[in-house]
Amino acid sequence: MSLVGMDIGSTGVKAVAFNPEGTILASAYREYPEILPRPNRVELDPNQVFSGILEVLNEVCEAVKDDPPRTLCMSTMGETFTPMDAEGNFLHNSIVSPDNRAIPQAESWAETLGFERVFEITGHSAHPSFTINKIMWIRDTMPDLHARTHKYLLWPDAVMMRLGIEPRIDYSLAARTMALDIREKVWSEEMLTTAGIDASMLAEPIHSGSVAGEIGPRAAELTGLPVGCLVVAGGHDQPMNALGAGVTAEGMAVDGMGTVECITTAFDEPVTNSAMRESNYCVYPHVYGDMYVTLAYNYAAGDLLRWYRDNFAQPEVAQAEAESLSVYDLITAGLPEGPTGVLVLPYLAGAATPYFDPRASGAILGLTLSADRKTIVKAILEGTCYEMMLNLKRLGAGGVHIDRLRCTGGGSKSPVWLQIKADITGLETVTLNVTESGCLAGAMLGGAAAGEYSDILDAIGAIVREQDSYQPDPEQHALYEELFAIYDGAWPAIASLAHRLADE
């Protein structure tokens, strides 16, 4: 049997077929463009997205036709939704998470339930990115569209509806609407009544790993999946990545070191105290068991190194092209020993957790005439690690503790970066044997639902293994702790100046 995991993202969709041992049998990817109709609005053409979904499924199914898929399970971007009619037709473009049109609706919760109560129910701060606020915006500004809408669906449930399956949504993704009661795991009557939205306009929430339906003849013709293939509930991409990295116990975390760096950690009970709310940490169901997750992230991690590459690393780029080498290996080679003493605030795309400051900007502190290009490269890597240390400290203050980091993504290929991370955070950092962890989580959830594994832990045990380990150097960690104390106060000290520049 083959098991298909599919990841639907904001710029493209990927489908991957695995065998039960976790080996990739086939994969396919399609891109689609974002639509920016006006400032602060971000949309996708749902017909383009759905066409891409059908194309990658057909391509993968053709490649594994001798071992046809037994299950399909989806990982997907959060919050993004599409109004649909009763026949499954798209009535409007999909509205994507970074879209900020619903600021007035998000702010209105202060006058109704209050921000504290919203966080207590939903585990999320009342931010305009979340689905319920944008549905309120449609109701308020496009009443004709609202009246014609049968369902407001996120992408997995929209795919199900288009394939003739009753639309269902897993708890992790449902929580990203800011309408789910994260403890009872049902649509919150309090939230929906206040928002003026009927629960019948949303998909039915179910547990990740539950069978949502089966592929029928028409869906088989569209997708290439065999009739009877099980469609299994997956989840929001970050907890799916965590599951694919084997994060199934308290103290475990996955550090996705990509363009955006995101630490996802799991815990047994929802933690919705004031420390978590004030630092903007969401709390919502994991895709494993009855656990919960939170996210700590930095918008510019890999992007920060890419910015350096594009603007300051012309010699390394030329050498990499001439000798077929990795430009990033060349950039990070020969870095100075020990802490640089230069602090890079990595806010080139604004600040994510814990500050959630869209007007934040990057800064370099401590520059002297002795700083050369290699000093700046190491300071960039240190800056991304200081930022994650900042988040680890704030999570700890909220009662969420992390013992070690399992690292994935492009940055996890850099031993230099991983050692700096271990030295700054004081945590063991390890790499894994797995790639495509979001799609792999879909294969594992599907395989468990189909009986290929006895449960998810059996699947993880069969597939996920730790590889290289990086231990913190006690002397280096002590030096970095002194510098981190300065980093911790750096943004608050210069924020007002940065805001004045942003407002010019």
C-alpha positions as CSV (number, residue, x, y, z in Angstrom):
1,M,0.0,0.0,0.0
2,S,1.1,3.6,-0.6
3,L,0.0,6.5,1.6
4,V,-0.4,10.0,0.2
5,G,0.2,13.1,2.3
6,M,-0.7,16.5,0.7
7,D,0.4,19.9,1.9
8,I,-1.7,22.9,0.7
9,G,0.2,26.1,1.2
10,S,-0.1,29.8,0.4
11,T,2.1,29.6,-2.7
12,G,1.8,26.0,-3.8
13,V,0.6,22.5,-3.2
14,K,2.7,19.3,-2.8
15,A,1.6,15.7,-2.8
16,V,3.9,12.9,-1.7
17,A,3.3,9.1,-1.8
18,F,5.2,7.1,0.9
19,N,5.4,3.4,1.6
20,P,4.7,2.3,5.2
21,E,8.5,2.5,6.0
22,G,8.4,6.2,5.2
23,T,10.3,6.0,1.9
24,I,9.2,8.6,-0.7
25,L,7.8,6.8,-3.8
26,A,6.7,9.9,-5.7
27,S,6.0,13.6,-5.3
28,A,4.6,16.4,-7.3
29,Y,4.4,20.2,-6.7
30,R,2.4,23.1,-8.3
31,E,2.7,26.8,-7.6
32,Y,0.0,29.4,-7.8
33,P,0.3,33.2,-7.4
34,E,-1.0,35.3,-4.6
35,I,-3.5,38.0,-5.5
36,L,-3.0,41.4,-4.0
37,P,-6.2,43.4,-4.9
38,R,-5.3,46.3,-2.7
39,P,-3.1,47.1,0.3
40,N,-3.4,44.8,3.3
41,R,-5.4,42.2,1.2
42,V,-4.1,38.8,0.2
43,E,-6.1,36.3,-1.8
44,L,-5.8,33.1,-3.8
45,D,-7.8,32.1,-6.9
46,P,-9.5,28.9,-5.5
47,N,-9.9,27.5,-9.0
48,Q,-6.1,27.7,-9.5
49,V,-5.5,26.1,-6.1
50,F,-8.0,23.3,-6.7
51,S,-6.5,22.7,-10.2
52,G,-3.1,22.4,-8.7
53,I,-4.4,19.9,-6.1
54,L,-5.9,17.7,-8.8
55,E,-2.7,17.9,-10.9
56,V,-0.4,16.8,-8.1
57,L,-2.7,14.0,-7.1
58,N,-3.0,12.7,-10.6
59,E,0.8,12.9,-11.1
60,V,1.5,11.0,-7.9
61,C,-1.2,8.4,-8.5
62,E,0.1,7.7,-12.0
63,A,3.6,7.3,-10.6
64,V,2.5,4.7,-8.0
65,K,-0.2,3.0,-10.1
66,D,1.3,-0.4,-9.3
67,D,0.9,0.4,-5.6
68,P,-2.2,2.6,-5.5
69,P,-2.8,4.9,-2.6
70,R,-4.9,3.5,0.3
71,T,-5.2,6.9,2.1
72,L,-5.1,10.7,1.5
73,C,-4.5,13.0,4.4
74,M,-4.0,16.8,4.1
75,S,-1.7,19.3,5.9
76,T,-2.7,22.9,5.2
77,M,-2.1,26.6,5.8
78,G,-4.1,28.0,8.7
79,E,-7.0,30.5,8.5
80,T,-7.4,30.6,4.7
81,F,-11.0,30.1,3.7
82,T,-13.4,30.3,0.8
83,P,-17.2,31.0,0.6
84,M,-18.9,28.2,-1.2
85,D,-22.5,27.5,-2.4
86,A,-24.5,24.3,-1.7
87,E,-23.2,22.7,-5.0
88,G,-19.6,23.2,-4.0
89,N,-18.9,26.2,-6.3
90,F,-16.4,28.8,-5.2
91,L,-18.2,32.2,-4.7
92,H,-15.2,34.4,-4.0
93,N,-11.4,34.2,-3.9
94,S,-9.8,32.5,-0.9
95,I,-8.8,35.0,1.8
96,V,-5.4,34.2,3.1
97,S,-4.0,34.5,6.7
98,P,-1.8,37.7,6.2
99,D,-4.8,39.6,4.9
100,N,-5.6,42.4,7.4
101,R,-8.9,43.7,6.0
102,A,-10.8,42.6,9.2
103,I,-9.0,44.9,11.7
104,P,-12.3,46.6,12.8
105,Q,-13.9,43.2,13.4
106,A,-10.9,42.0,15.4
107,E,-10.9,45.1,17.5
108,S,-14.7,44.8,18.2
109,W,-14.1,41.8,20.5
110,A,-12.8,44.3,23.1
111,E,-16.3,45.8,23.4
112,T,-18.2,42.4,23.3
113,L,-16.6,39.4,25.0
114,G,-13.3,41.1,25.8
115,F,-9.9,40.0,24.6
116,E,-9.2,37.9,27.8
117,R,-12.4,35.9,27.3
118,V,-11.7,35.3,23.6
119,F,-8.2,33.9,24.5
120,E,-9.6,31.8,27.2
121,I,-12.2,30.2,24.9
122,T,-10.2,29.9,21.6
123,G,-6.5,30.0,22.7
124,H,-5.9,32.8,20.2
125,S,-5.6,36.6,20.4
126,A,-8.2,38.6,18.5
127,H,-6.1,39.2,15.4
128,P,-7.5,40.1,12.0
129,S,-5.8,37.1,10.4
130,F,-8.3,34.7,11.9
131,T,-11.2,33.4,9.9
132,I,-14.1,34.4,12.1
133,N,-13.1,38.1,11.8
134,K,-13.0,37.9,8.0
135,I,-16.4,36.2,7.9
136,M,-17.7,39.0,10.0
137,W,-16.1,41.4,7.5
138,I,-17.9,39.7,4.6
139,R,-21.2,39.8,6.5
140,D,-20.7,43.5,7.2
141,T,-19.4,44.7,3.9
142,M,-20.7,42.1,1.3
143,P,-24.1,41.1,2.6
144,D,-25.1,39.7,-0.8
145,L,-22.2,37.3,-0.8
146,H,-22.9,36.3,2.8
147,A,-26.5,35.6,1.9
148,R,-25.5,33.3,-1.0
149,T,-22.8,31.4,1.0
150,H,-23.8,27.9,2.1
151,K,-20.4,27.1,3.8
152,Y,-17.3,29.0,4.7
153,L,-14.7,26.3,4.3
154,L,-11.0,26.0,4.9
155,W,-9.0,24.1,2.3
156,P,-9.2,20.4,3.5
157,D,-13.0,20.7,4.0
158,A,-13.4,22.5,0.7
159,V,-11.5,19.7,-1.0
160,M,-13.8,17.2,0.6
161,M,-16.9,19.0,-0.5
162,R,-15.6,19.3,-4.1
163,L,-14.9,15.5,-4.0
164,G,-18.4,14.7,-2.8
165,I,-17.5,14.1,0.8
166,E,-19.3,15.8,3.7
167,P,-16.9,18.6,4.7
168,R,-15.2,18.0,8.0
169,I,-12.3,19.9,9.7
170,D,-9.9,18.6,12.3
171,Y,-9.6,20.3,15.6
172,S,-6.2,22.0,15.0
173,L,-7.3,23.7,11.9
174,A,-10.7,24.5,13.3
175,A,-9.0,26.3,16.1
176,R,-7.3,28.6,13.6
177,T,-10.7,30.1,12.8
178,M,-10.8,31.6,16.3
179,A,-14.2,30.0,16.7
180,L,-13.4,26.7,18.3
181,D,-13.8,26.0,22.0
182,I,-10.3,24.4,22.5
183,R,-11.3,22.5,25.6
184,E,-14.7,21.1,24.5
185,K,-13.5,20.8,20.8
186,V,-16.7,22.1,19.4
187,W,-17.7,25.3,17.7
188,S,-18.1,27.9,20.5
189,E,-21.7,29.0,20.8
190,E,-20.4,32.1,22.7
191,M,-18.0,33.1,19.9
192,L,-20.4,32.4,17.0
193,T,-23.4,34.1,18.6
194,T,-21.4,37.2,19.3
195,A,-20.1,37.1,15.8
196,G,-23.5,36.6,14.3
197,I,-22.5,33.4,12.4
198,D,-24.4,30.1,12.4
199,A,-22.4,27.0,13.1
200,S,-24.1,25.3,10.1
201,M,-22.0,27.5,7.9
202,L,-18.8,25.8,9.0
203,A,-17.6,22.2,8.6
204,E,-18.0,19.6,11.3
205,P,-15.0,19.4,13.7
206,I,-13.4,16.0,14.1
207,H,-10.3,14.5,15.5
208,S,-7.1,14.3,13.4
209,G,-6.7,10.8,12.1
210,S,-10.4,10.2,11.8
211,V,-11.8,8.9,8.5
212,A,-13.7,11.7,7.0
213,G,-15.0,9.7,3.9
214,E,-14.0,7.6,0.9
215,I,-13.2,8.5,-2.7
216,G,-16.2,7.7,-4.9
217,P,-16.2,7.1,-8.7
218,R,-16.5,10.8,-9.7
219,A,-13.7,11.8,-7.2
220,A,-11.6,9.0,-8.5
221,E,-11.9,10.2,-12.0
222,L,-10.9,13.8,-11.0
223,T,-7.9,12.8,-8.8
224,G,-6.6,9.5,-10.0
225,L,-7.1,8.1,-6.5
226,P,-8.7,4.7,-6.4
227,V,-12.4,4.2,-5.5
228,G,-12.5,3.5,-1.7
229,C,-9.3,5.4,-0.9
230,L,-9.8,6.7,2.7
231,V,-9.8,10.5,3.1
232,V,-8.4,11.0,6.7
233,A,-8.5,14.3,8.7
234,G,-5.1,15.9,8.9
235,G,-4.4,19.3,10.3
236,H,-2.8,22.7,10.4
237,D,0.7,22.6,8.9
238,Q,2.7,23.5,12.0
239,P,1.3,20.7,14.3
240,M,1.5,18.4,11.3
241,N,5.2,19.2,10.9
242,A,5.6,18.6,14.6
243,L,3.9,15.2,14.3
244,G,6.1,14.3,11.3
245,A,9.1,15.1,13.5
246,G,7.8,12.8,16.3
247,V,6.8,15.5,18.7
248,T,4.3,13.6,20.9
249,A,5.3,14.3,24.5
250,E,5.7,17.3,26.8
251,G,9.1,18.9,26.6
252,M,9.6,17.9,23.0
253,A,9.6,20.6,20.2
254,V,10.4,20.8,16.5
255,D,12.3,23.8,15.3
256,G,11.4,24.4,11.6
257,M,14.4,26.4,10.4
258,G,13.0,27.6,7.1
259,T,12.3,31.0,5.6
260,V,10.3,31.6,8.7
261,E,11.6,29.9,11.8
262,C,8.9,28.3,13.9
263,I,9.2,26.3,17.1
264,T,6.2,24.1,17.8
265,T,6.0,22.4,21.2
266,A,3.4,20.1,22.7
267,F,1.8,19.8,26.1
268,D,-1.0,17.9,27.8
269,E,-3.4,20.6,29.0
270,P,-4.3,24.0,27.4
271,V,-2.2,26.8,29.0
272,T,-4.2,30.1,28.6
273,N,-2.7,32.3,31.3
274,S,-2.0,36.0,31.1
275,A,1.7,35.4,30.3
276,M,0.9,33.3,27.2
277,R,-1.7,35.9,26.1
278,E,0.5,38.9,26.6
279,S,3.3,37.3,24.6
280,N,0.9,36.4,21.8
281,Y,1.3,32.6,22.0
282,C,-1.6,30.7,20.6
283,V,-2.8,27.5,22.3
284,Y,-4.7,24.9,20.3
285,P,-5.2,21.2,19.8
286,H,-2.3,19.1,18.5
287,V,-2.9,16.5,15.7
288,Y,-1.8,13.8,18.1
289,G,-4.0,12.4,20.8
290,D,-5.5,15.0,23.2
291,M,-2.4,17.2,23.4
292,Y,-2.1,20.9,22.6
293,V,0.6,23.0,20.9
294,T,1.8,26.5,20.8
295,L,4.0,28.3,18.2
296,A,6.9,30.6,18.7
297,Y,8.3,32.1,15.5
298,N,10.5,34.6,13.7
299,Y,9.5,35.9,10.3
300,A,13.0,36.3,9.0
301,A,15.4,33.4,9.7
302,G,16.4,31.8,6.4
303,D,15.2,35.0,4.7
304,L,17.7,37.0,6.7
305,L,20.6,34.8,5.4
306,R,19.2,35.0,1.9
307,W,19.1,38.8,2.2
308,Y,22.8,38.7,3.1
309,R,23.5,36.3,0.2
310,D,21.7,38.5,-2.4
311,N,23.3,41.8,-1.2
312,F,26.7,41.1,0.2
313,A,27.9,37.6,-0.9
314,Q,28.7,38.1,-4.5
315,P,32.1,36.3,-4.2
316,E,30.6,33.3,-2.6
317,V,27.7,33.2,-5.1
318,A,30.3,33.3,-8.0
319,Q,32.4,30.6,-6.4
320,A,29.4,28.4,-5.8
321,E,28.2,28.6,-9.4
322,A,31.7,28.0,-10.7
323,E,32.5,25.0,-8.5
324,S,28.9,23.6,-8.0
325,L,29.1,24.1,-4.3
326,S,26.5,25.3,-1.7
327,V,26.6,29.0,-1.5
328,Y,25.5,28.8,2.2
329,D,28.3,26.4,3.0
330,L,30.7,29.0,1.6
331,I,29.0,31.9,3.4
332,T,29.1,30.1,6.8
333,A,32.7,28.7,6.4
334,G,35.5,30.2,8.5
335,L,33.4,32.1,11.0
336,P,35.1,33.7,14.0
337,E,35.4,31.7,17.2
338,G,33.2,32.6,20.2
339,P,30.4,35.2,20.5
340,T,30.7,38.1,18.1
341,G,29.4,40.7,20.5
342,V,27.4,42.1,17.6
343,L,23.6,41.9,18.0
344,V,21.4,41.6,15.0
345,L,17.7,42.1,15.6
346,P,16.1,39.9,12.9
347,Y,13.0,42.0,12.3
348,L,13.4,42.7,8.6
349,A,9.8,41.5,8.0
350,G,8.4,42.7,11.3
351,A,8.4,41.0,14.7
352,A,6.5,37.8,15.3
353,T,6.2,36.3,18.8
354,P,6.4,37.6,21.4
355,Y,6.1,41.2,20.2
356,F,3.7,40.8,17.3
357,D,4.9,44.2,16.0
358,P,4.3,44.7,12.3
359,R,6.2,48.1,12.4
360,A,9.3,46.5,13.8
361,S,12.5,46.7,11.7
362,G,15.9,45.1,11.8
363,A,18.9,46.6,13.5
364,I,22.6,45.9,14.1
365,L,24.1,46.9,17.4
366,G,27.7,46.8,18.5
367,L,29.4,47.4,15.2
368,T,33.0,48.4,15.3
369,L,35.8,48.9,12.8
370,S,37.0,45.4,13.6
371,A,33.8,43.7,12.3
372,D,34.3,42.1,8.9
373,R,31.8,40.2,6.6
374,K,32.3,36.9,8.5
375,T,31.5,38.7,11.8
376,I,28.3,39.9,10.3
377,V,27.4,36.4,9.0
378,K,27.9,34.9,12.4
379,A,26.0,37.7,14.1
380,I,23.1,37.1,11.7
381,L,23.0,33.4,12.8
382,E,23.4,34.4,16.4
383,G,20.5,36.9,16.1
384,T,18.1,34.3,14.9
385,C,19.1,32.1,17.8
386,Y,18.8,34.9,20.3
387,E,15.3,35.5,19.0
388,M,14.3,31.9,19.6
389,M,16.0,32.1,23.1
390,L,13.8,35.1,23.8
391,N,10.7,33.0,22.9
392,L,11.9,30.0,25.0
393,K,12.2,32.3,28.0
394,R,8.8,33.8,27.5
395,L,7.2,30.3,27.0
396,G,8.9,29.2,30.2
397,A,7.3,32.2,32.0
398,G,4.0,31.0,30.7
399,G,4.6,27.5,32.1
400,V,5.6,25.8,28.8
401,H,9.1,24.2,29.0
402,I,11.2,22.7,26.3
403,D,13.9,20.1,27.0
404,R,15.5,19.7,23.5
405,L,15.0,20.8,19.9
406,R,14.4,18.5,16.9
407,C,15.5,20.7,13.9
408,T,14.1,20.5,10.4
409,G,14.1,22.7,7.3
410,G,16.9,24.1,5.3
411,G,18.7,25.6,8.3
412,S,19.0,22.2,9.9
413,K,21.5,21.3,7.2
414,S,24.1,23.7,8.7
415,P,26.2,22.3,11.5
416,V,27.5,25.8,12.2
417,W,24.0,27.2,12.7
418,L,23.0,24.2,14.9
419,Q,26.0,24.5,17.2
420,I,25.4,28.2,17.6
421,K,21.7,27.4,18.5
422,A,22.8,24.8,21.1
423,D,25.3,27.2,22.6
424,I,22.9,30.1,22.9
425,T,19.8,28.2,24.0
426,G,21.6,25.7,26.2
427,L,19.5,22.9,24.7
428,E,20.6,19.8,22.8
429,T,19.7,20.2,19.1
430,V,19.3,17.2,16.9
431,T,18.6,16.5,13.3
432,L,16.2,13.9,11.9
433,N,16.2,11.4,9.1
434,V,12.9,12.7,7.7
435,T,12.1,15.2,5.1
436,E,8.7,16.5,4.0
437,S,7.5,16.2,7.6
438,G,4.1,17.7,7.0
439,C,3.3,15.3,4.2
440,L,4.8,12.5,6.2
441,A,2.5,13.2,9.1
442,G,-0.4,12.8,6.6
443,A,1.0,9.4,5.6
444,M,1.3,8.3,9.2
445,L,-2.2,9.5,10.2
446,G,-3.6,7.8,7.1
447,G,-1.6,4.6,7.7
448,A,-2.9,4.4,11.3
449,A,-6.5,5.0,10.2
450,A,-6.1,2.2,7.6
451,G,-4.6,-0.2,10.1
452,E,-1.1,-0.2,8.6
453,Y,0.2,0.9,12.0
454,S,-1.3,0.0,15.4
455,D,-1.2,3.7,16.3
456,I,0.7,6.9,15.6
457,L,3.5,6.0,18.0
458,D,4.0,2.8,16.1
459,A,4.3,4.8,12.9
460,I,6.8,7.2,14.4
461,G,8.8,4.3,15.8
462,A,8.9,2.8,12.3
463,I,9.9,5.9,10.5
464,V,11.4,8.8,12.5
465,R,15.0,8.6,13.8
466,E,17.3,11.2,15.3
467,Q,20.6,11.6,13.5
468,D,23.2,14.2,14.5
469,S,23.3,15.8,18.0
470,Y,24.7,19.1,19.0
471,Q,25.5,19.7,22.6
472,P,25.8,23.1,24.2
473,D,29.3,24.1,25.2
474,P,29.0,25.3,28.8
475,E,31.7,28.1,28.5
476,Q,30.1,29.4,25.2
477,H,26.7,29.2,26.8
478,A,27.8,31.3,29.8
479,L,29.2,34.0,27.5
480,Y,26.1,34.0,25.3
481,E,23.8,34.3,28.4
482,E,25.5,37.6,29.2
483,L,24.9,38.9,25.7
484,F,21.4,37.6,25.7
485,A,20.6,39.8,28.7
486,I,21.4,42.8,26.5
487,Y,19.5,41.3,23.5
488,D,16.4,40.8,25.7
489,G,16.2,44.6,26.3
490,A,17.3,45.7,22.9
491,W,14.0,46.0,21.0
492,P,12.0,47.6,23.8
493,A,14.8,50.2,24.1
494,I,14.8,51.2,20.4
495,A,11.2,50.4,19.4
496,S,9.9,53.9,19.5
497,L,12.8,55.1,17.2
498,A,12.0,52.3,14.8
499,H,8.3,53.1,14.8
500,R,9.1,56.7,14.0
501,L,11.2,55.6,11.0
502,A,8.4,53.2,9.9
503,D,5.8,56.1,10.1
504,E,7.9,58.4,7.9
